């Protein structure tokens, strides 16, 4: 039956020299699964979650935590109060930072822990609601943008994950189940709230899919956009580097090694530059605001009073200590001072419940890693760059999670698990990021 298959041009897949045209079978004959997936993601989307949170928000009093809660400066009408009652639950905790940044910009030092990609998307959403400005204030427009955009980004992320699963797992059924679990994951609460998780997941899954298709330039651009949404997008440079190294080793037998080596070096440098550019520009913007005189913005009096009451640093105050660093990175300073992020800092007896909360996913990733390493020891020893003489047989017989292409995704998941477990708030990276971004593995 294979001899009747139409030949496929594989010249496009320069970054994936071992590309198997048979993977394209995932794209045909499974449209029904994609439609069902889309329907399920619609049912479990943040828009539906917004209705649930509105109900529970009305019957359960809010916990008054010492979280960021800026004053409401714009007048509020009856329609605004209705929007706040329906969607106000989406603005808790870190969501307040994103909404504040979208409305007022980066005024306080600790606001710079949140990257500008998602606030910019919210501003675009509010522009679409401009005809309703007579009925709604700015905050109401932002809340509507949060609910609608995160619903859209969640659906697009689920579809992108299904497509990525088909390309990597070589098994449409497992790809469908992986995307289904992504839609039904308990961590979807972070996709519904005013967080940047949904947009980041969509951009990351899409860039991974483009890289699997050999479209390195498009993939690099999407990875860079993801870095502008969340700082941990910087880790995604590993996917580009691994793909380029695989292309380098595969081309040694047919091309000039020295020429290919210089090409590899240039590609690696370009990848680092592309993905680090949004991060570097954001750090430079913070430096101009806090470390250069005459560049501070004017701040309204109630917001200045909030800074005085809470001890928030604004640009008009004393120069912060990070300005005198050899490498003045405000992000590192904020994570250290405001969030107490550091090696083993979260290891306290009172955090035992959070470790128990993260344990199931940590155990699952550990078990998956052991299974994969014991199944493909040579592949893991060579970092997925070189295959043995039976690599063709391995590619055809190992489908699903044991596919050789899964290696780089597993390494990425384990890296996040180790770094998150040792240096971050344990329940945050493991439950949110690994469940959302690596449900195709676990």
C-alpha positions as CSV (number, residue, x, y, z in Angstrom):
1,X,0.0,0.0,0.0
2,X,3.0,2.3,0.7
3,X,4.1,2.1,-2.9
4,X,1.0,3.9,-4.0
5,X,1.6,6.8,-1.7
6,X,2.3,10.1,-3.4
7,X,6.0,11.1,-3.1
8,X,6.6,14.0,-0.7
9,X,9.2,16.7,-1.1
10,X,11.4,16.6,2.0
11,X,13.7,19.5,1.1
12,X,11.8,21.8,3.4
13,X,12.7,19.8,6.5
14,X,16.3,20.8,6.7
15,X,16.2,21.1,10.5
16,X,14.7,17.6,10.8
17,X,16.7,15.5,8.4
18,X,15.1,12.3,9.7
19,X,11.6,13.5,8.9
20,X,9.3,10.7,7.9
21,X,6.6,11.7,5.4
22,X,4.4,9.1,7.0
23,X,3.8,11.5,9.8
24,X,1.6,13.5,7.5
25,X,-1.0,10.7,7.8
26,X,-1.9,12.4,11.1
27,X,-3.3,15.3,9.1
28,X,-5.7,13.3,7.0
29,X,-8.6,11.2,8.2
30,X,-8.7,12.7,11.6
31,X,-10.6,16.0,11.0
32,X,-13.5,14.6,13.2
33,X,-11.2,14.3,16.2
34,X,-10.0,17.9,15.7
35,X,-13.7,19.0,15.6
36,X,-14.5,17.1,18.8
37,X,-11.4,18.5,20.5
38,X,-12.4,22.0,19.5
39,X,-15.9,21.4,20.9
40,X,-14.6,20.0,24.2
41,X,-12.1,22.9,24.5
42,X,-15.0,25.3,24.0
43,X,-17.0,23.6,26.7
44,X,-14.1,23.7,29.1
45,X,-12.8,27.1,28.0
46,X,-12.2,30.0,30.2
47,X,-15.5,31.6,29.1
48,X,-17.4,28.7,30.8
49,X,-15.1,28.9,33.7
50,X,-16.0,32.6,34.0
51,X,-19.6,31.7,34.7
52,X,-18.5,29.2,37.4
53,X,-16.3,31.7,39.1
54,X,-19.0,34.3,39.0
55,X,-21.4,31.9,40.8
56,X,-18.9,30.9,43.5
57,X,-17.7,34.5,43.8
58,X,-21.2,35.4,44.8
59,X,-21.7,32.7,47.4
60,X,-18.2,32.5,48.9
61,X,-16.5,35.5,50.5
62,X,-13.0,36.4,49.1
63,X,-9.9,35.6,51.1
64,X,-8.3,38.9,52.0
65,X,-4.6,38.2,51.2
66,X,-1.8,40.7,51.2
67,X,-1.8,40.7,47.5
68,X,-1.4,43.6,45.0
69,X,-4.7,45.5,45.0
70,X,-4.5,49.0,43.4
71,X,-7.3,51.5,43.8
72,X,-10.0,51.9,41.1
73,X,-9.5,55.4,39.7
74,X,-12.2,55.4,37.0
75,X,-15.8,56.0,37.9
76,X,-17.9,52.9,37.9
77,X,-21.5,52.6,36.5
78,X,-24.1,50.0,36.8
79,X,-22.8,48.1,33.8
80,X,-19.3,48.2,35.2
81,X,-20.5,46.7,38.4
82,X,-22.3,43.9,36.5
83,X,-19.0,43.2,34.6
84,X,-17.1,43.2,37.8
85,X,-19.6,40.8,39.4
86,X,-19.4,38.4,36.5
87,X,-15.7,38.6,35.7
88,X,-14.0,40.1,38.7
89,X,-12.9,36.7,39.9
90,X,-10.5,36.5,36.9
91,X,-8.5,39.5,38.3
92,X,-7.2,38.0,41.5
93,X,-3.5,37.6,42.5
94,X,-1.1,38.0,39.6
95,X,-3.9,39.0,37.2
96,X,-4.1,42.3,39.0
97,X,-0.6,43.1,37.9
98,X,-1.4,42.4,34.2
99,X,-4.6,44.5,34.4
100,X,-2.8,47.3,36.2
101,X,0.1,47.3,33.6
102,X,-2.4,47.3,30.7
103,X,-4.2,50.3,32.3
104,X,-1.4,52.4,33.8
105,X,1.8,51.0,32.4
106,X,4.9,49.9,34.4
107,X,4.8,52.2,37.4
108,X,6.1,50.1,40.3
109,X,9.3,48.2,40.4
110,X,7.7,44.8,41.1
111,X,5.4,45.2,38.1
112,X,8.5,44.3,35.9
113,X,8.2,40.7,37.0
114,X,5.4,40.5,34.4
115,X,6.4,40.7,30.8
116,X,4.5,43.0,28.4
117,X,3.2,40.5,25.8
118,X,-0.1,39.7,27.5
119,X,-0.8,43.3,28.6
120,X,-0.3,44.4,25.0
121,X,-2.7,41.8,23.8
122,X,-5.3,43.1,26.4
123,X,-4.9,46.6,25.0
124,X,-5.6,45.3,21.5
125,X,-8.7,43.7,22.9
126,X,-9.9,46.9,24.5
127,X,-9.5,48.8,21.3
128,X,-12.0,46.4,19.7
129,X,-14.4,47.5,22.5
130,X,-14.0,51.2,21.8
131,X,-17.6,51.6,20.7
132,X,-18.7,50.6,24.2
133,X,-16.5,53.1,26.0
134,X,-19.6,55.2,26.9
135,X,-21.0,52.3,28.9
136,X,-17.8,50.7,30.2
137,X,-14.7,52.0,31.9
138,X,-11.2,50.9,31.1
139,X,-11.1,48.1,33.7
140,X,-14.4,46.6,32.5
141,X,-13.1,46.5,28.9
142,X,-9.9,44.8,30.2
143,X,-11.9,42.2,32.1
144,X,-14.0,41.4,29.0
145,X,-10.7,41.2,27.0
146,X,-9.3,38.8,29.5
147,X,-12.3,36.4,29.3
148,X,-12.6,36.5,25.5
149,X,-8.9,36.5,24.6
150,X,-8.0,33.7,27.0
151,X,-10.9,31.6,25.7
152,X,-9.5,32.1,22.2
153,X,-5.9,31.5,23.2
154,X,-6.9,28.3,25.1
155,X,-8.7,26.9,22.1
156,X,-5.9,27.7,19.7
157,X,-3.4,26.2,22.2
158,X,-5.4,22.9,22.3
159,X,-5.5,22.7,18.5
160,X,-1.8,23.5,18.3
161,X,-1.0,20.8,20.8
162,X,-3.0,18.3,18.9
163,X,-1.1,19.2,15.7
164,X,2.2,19.0,17.6
165,X,1.3,15.6,19.0
166,X,0.6,14.2,15.6
167,X,4.0,15.3,14.4
168,X,5.9,14.1,17.4
169,X,4.1,11.1,18.7
170,X,3.3,9.6,15.2
171,X,0.0,8.4,16.7
172,X,-3.1,10.5,16.1
173,X,-5.1,8.8,18.8
174,X,-2.5,9.6,21.5
175,X,-2.2,13.1,20.2
176,X,-5.9,13.5,20.5
177,X,-5.9,12.2,24.1
178,X,-3.0,14.5,25.0
179,X,-4.8,17.5,23.8
180,X,-8.0,16.3,25.5
181,X,-6.2,16.1,28.8
182,X,-4.8,19.6,28.2
183,X,-8.4,20.8,27.9
184,X,-9.6,19.0,31.0
185,X,-6.6,19.7,33.2
186,X,-7.2,21.1,36.7
187,X,-4.5,23.7,35.9
188,X,-6.9,25.3,33.4
189,X,-7.8,27.7,36.1
190,X,-4.7,29.6,35.2
191,X,-5.8,29.6,31.5
192,X,-9.1,31.2,32.6
193,X,-7.8,33.9,34.9
194,X,-6.1,37.0,33.7
195,X,-2.7,35.3,33.5
196,X,-0.4,35.0,30.4
197,X,-0.5,31.2,30.5
198,X,-3.0,30.7,27.6
199,X,-1.2,33.0,25.2
200,X,2.2,31.5,26.2
201,X,1.0,28.0,25.6
202,X,-0.5,28.8,22.2
203,X,2.7,30.5,21.0
204,X,5.0,27.8,22.4
205,X,3.0,24.8,21.0
206,X,2.7,26.6,17.6
207,X,6.5,27.3,17.5
208,X,7.2,23.7,18.4
209,X,4.9,22.5,15.6
210,X,6.6,24.8,13.1
211,X,10.0,23.5,14.2
212,X,8.9,19.9,13.6
213,X,7.9,21.0,10.1
214,X,11.4,22.3,9.5
215,X,10.3,26.0,9.4
216,X,13.1,27.3,11.7
217,X,12.6,31.0,11.0
218,X,8.9,30.9,11.8
219,X,9.6,28.8,14.8
220,X,12.3,31.2,16.1
221,X,9.9,34.2,15.6
222,X,7.1,32.5,17.6
223,X,9.6,31.4,20.3
224,X,10.7,35.1,20.6
225,X,7.1,36.2,20.9
226,X,6.6,33.7,23.6
227,X,9.6,35.1,25.4
228,X,8.0,38.5,25.3
229,X,5.0,36.9,27.2
230,X,6.9,34.9,29.8
231,X,10.5,34.9,30.8
232,X,10.8,31.1,30.8
233,X,10.4,31.2,27.0
234,X,14.2,31.7,27.1
235,X,14.5,28.0,27.9
236,X,12.9,27.2,24.5
237,X,16.2,28.1,22.8
238,X,17.1,24.5,23.6
239,X,14.7,23.2,20.9
240,X,16.3,25.4,18.3
241,X,19.8,24.3,19.3
242,X,19.0,20.6,19.4
243,X,17.3,20.8,16.0
244,X,20.4,22.7,14.5
245,X,22.8,20.2,16.0
246,X,20.9,17.3,14.6
247,X,21.0,18.9,11.2
248,X,24.7,19.4,11.6
249,X,25.5,15.8,12.4
250,X,23.2,14.5,9.6
251,X,24.9,16.8,7.0
252,X,28.5,15.7,7.8
253,X,28.3,12.7,5.5
254,X,27.3,14.8,2.5
255,X,28.8,18.2,3.0
256,X,32.0,20.0,3.9
257,X,32.3,19.6,7.7
258,X,34.1,23.0,8.2
259,X,31.4,24.8,6.2
260,X,28.7,23.1,8.1
261,X,30.4,23.9,11.4
262,X,30.5,27.6,10.7
263,X,26.9,27.4,9.6
264,X,26.0,25.8,12.9
265,X,27.8,28.5,14.9
266,X,26.0,31.2,13.0
267,X,22.6,29.5,13.5
268,X,23.3,29.1,17.3
269,X,24.3,32.7,17.7
270,X,21.2,33.9,15.7
271,X,18.9,31.7,17.8
272,X,20.3,33.1,21.1
273,X,20.0,36.6,19.8
274,X,16.4,36.2,18.5
275,X,15.1,34.6,21.7
276,X,16.9,36.9,24.1
277,X,16.1,40.1,22.3
278,X,12.6,40.6,23.9
279,X,14.0,39.9,27.3
280,X,17.0,42.3,26.8
281,X,14.8,45.1,25.5
282,X,12.4,44.7,28.5
283,X,15.4,44.9,30.9
284,X,16.7,47.9,29.1
285,X,13.4,49.7,29.4
286,X,13.3,49.1,33.1
287,X,16.9,50.4,33.3
288,X,15.8,53.6,31.6
289,X,12.9,54.1,34.0
290,X,14.7,53.5,37.3
291,X,18.4,54.2,36.6
292,X,18.5,57.1,34.2
293,X,17.5,60.6,35.4
294,X,14.7,62.5,33.7
295,X,13.0,59.4,32.2
296,X,10.4,58.7,34.9
297,X,6.7,59.0,34.1
298,X,4.2,61.1,36.0
299,X,2.1,59.1,38.4
300,X,-1.3,60.0,39.7
301,X,-1.6,60.9,43.3
302,X,-3.6,57.8,44.5
303,X,-1.0,55.5,43.0
304,X,1.8,57.4,44.6
305,X,0.0,57.1,47.9
306,X,-0.4,53.4,47.4
307,X,3.4,53.1,46.9
308,X,4.0,55.0,50.1
309,X,1.6,52.9,52.1
310,X,2.8,49.6,50.8
311,X,6.5,50.4,50.4
312,X,6.4,50.0,46.6
313,X,9.4,51.5,44.8
314,X,8.6,54.0,42.0
315,X,11.0,55.5,39.5
316,X,11.0,58.9,41.2
317,X,12.5,57.5,44.4
318,X,16.0,56.5,45.3
319,X,18.0,54.6,42.7
320,X,17.5,50.8,43.4
321,X,20.6,48.7,44.2
322,X,20.4,46.7,41.0
323,X,21.2,49.8,38.9
324,X,24.8,49.5,40.1
325,X,25.2,45.8,39.1
326,X,27.6,44.9,36.4
327,X,24.7,43.4,34.6
328,X,21.7,45.4,35.8
329,X,18.8,42.9,35.5
330,X,15.7,44.0,37.3
331,X,14.0,40.6,36.8
332,X,16.6,38.8,38.8
333,X,16.4,41.4,41.6
334,X,12.6,41.2,41.7
335,X,12.5,37.4,41.9
336,X,15.0,37.5,44.7
337,X,13.7,40.4,46.8
338,X,9.9,40.3,46.2
339,X,9.2,36.7,45.5
340,X,12.1,35.0,47.5
341,X,13.0,32.8,44.6
342,X,16.3,31.0,45.1
343,X,18.0,27.7,45.6
344,X,16.1,25.7,48.3
345,X,14.4,28.8,49.7
346,X,11.0,27.1,49.5
347,X,12.1,24.1,51.5
348,X,10.3,24.9,54.8
349,X,8.1,22.8,56.9
350,X,5.1,25.0,56.4
351,X,5.3,24.3,52.6
352,X,4.8,20.5,53.0
353,X,1.2,20.7,51.7
354,X,2.4,22.4,48.5
355,X,5.0,19.7,48.0
356,X,2.3,17.1,48.3
357,X,0.2,19.1,45.8
358,X,3.0,18.9,43.3
359,X,4.0,15.3,44.0
360,X,1.7,13.5,41.5
361,X,3.0,15.4,38.5
362,X,6.6,15.1,39.7
363,X,6.2,11.4,40.1
364,X,4.6,11.0,36.7
365,X,7.4,12.9,35.0
366,X,10.0,10.9,36.8
367,X,8.4,7.6,35.9
368,X,8.1,8.8,32.2
369,X,11.8,9.7,32.2
370,X,12.8,6.3,33.6
371,X,10.7,4.5,31.1
372,X,12.1,6.4,28.2
373,X,15.7,6.2,29.2
374,X,15.5,2.4,29.8
375,X,13.8,2.0,26.4
376,X,16.3,4.2,24.4
377,X,19.6,4.2,26.3
378,X,21.7,4.8,23.2
379,X,19.5,7.6,22.0
380,X,19.7,9.3,25.5
381,X,23.5,8.8,25.7
382,X,24.0,10.6,22.4
383,X,21.5,13.3,23.4
384,X,19.2,12.3,20.6
385,X,21.8,13.5,18.0
386,X,23.1,10.2,16.7
387,X,21.2,7.0,16.1
388,X,22.5,3.4,15.9
389,X,22.4,1.3,12.7
390,X,18.8,0.2,13.5
391,X,17.5,3.7,13.7
392,X,15.1,3.2,10.8
393,X,13.5,0.3,12.6
394,X,13.4,2.2,15.8
395,X,11.6,5.1,14.1
396,X,8.9,2.8,12.7
397,X,8.4,0.6,15.8
398,X,8.5,3.3,18.5
399,X,5.3,5.3,18.3
400,X,3.6,7.5,20.9
401,X,5.6,8.5,23.9
402,X,8.5,6.2,23.0
403,X,9.0,8.0,19.7
404,X,12.6,9.2,19.3
405,X,11.4,12.7,18.7
406,X,10.0,12.9,22.2
407,X,13.6,13.0,23.6
408,X,14.0,16.8,23.5
409,X,10.6,17.4,25.0
410,X,11.3,15.1,27.8
411,X,14.6,16.8,28.5
412,X,12.8,20.1,28.6
413,X,10.2,18.8,31.0
414,X,12.8,17.3,33.3
415,X,14.8,20.5,33.3
416,X,11.8,22.5,34.3
417,X,11.0,19.9,37.0
418,X,14.5,20.1,38.5
419,X,14.8,23.9,38.3
420,X,11.2,24.4,39.6
421,X,11.6,21.9,42.4
422,X,14.9,23.3,43.6
423,X,14.7,27.1,43.0
424,X,11.0,28.1,42.6
425,X,7.7,27.9,44.4
426,X,7.1,24.2,44.0
427,X,3.4,24.2,43.2
428,X,3.7,27.0,40.7
429,X,6.1,25.6,38.0
430,X,5.3,22.0,38.4
431,X,1.5,22.1,38.3
432,X,1.0,25.0,36.0
433,X,3.8,24.9,33.4
434,X,4.5,21.2,33.2
435,X,0.8,20.2,33.1
436,X,0.0,22.8,30.5
437,X,3.1,22.6,28.3
438,X,4.0,18.9,28.6
439,X,0.6,17.1,28.8
440,X,1.6,15.4,25.5
441,X,4.3,13.6,27.6
442,X,2.7,12.9,31.0
